[in-house]
């Protein structure tokens, strides 16, 4: 039955406008997460290339960690994913939410 099959795109548009496929995503087991790689993984999930469960298994992430990446992109874009600036963007978002 067709309704039981998961239809996935072969590629999605990445955060920098490039095409992303399963083969161009960061390799499984990646441990060094720079902003671009995090944004690519989030774009893959948002575009339907991978599910959240698949991403968590493939990269050894928790659902909470991945959800944090999604929140950071939604709130501040790619700069929000910078580990060294997390507190700055959290404070900025909190101030904006109060007004």
Steps between C-alpha positions, in 0.01 A plus 500: 500500500629841407378676815724277712815587308715789608569726206817701545665753280831406340644838597412812696633853500763557767555805719739658251281430195682183392333165430525249783467125455556216745853467357588868545384520862766480772622139536344278768684521828600865454622641830621848404188707439565831331214736418473393135473130584233561763304716256527234227359232730212726606427582134499128417238432766293805408505397134404140574830343396539337843276463804599626843538141620731419208713808568530419869604142424733593214684770696459383860296804599220530750162631389548794739837589346356495148194698615739761641662534157160547338399761758827687454450518123137604535589777743832632370587324175835333450687738736284367783672162464837637603591343832700802608198729453218286645449715810500820295225376270298355791510836678410684180204270436380532860510880480308501172236268645434734791397791278 
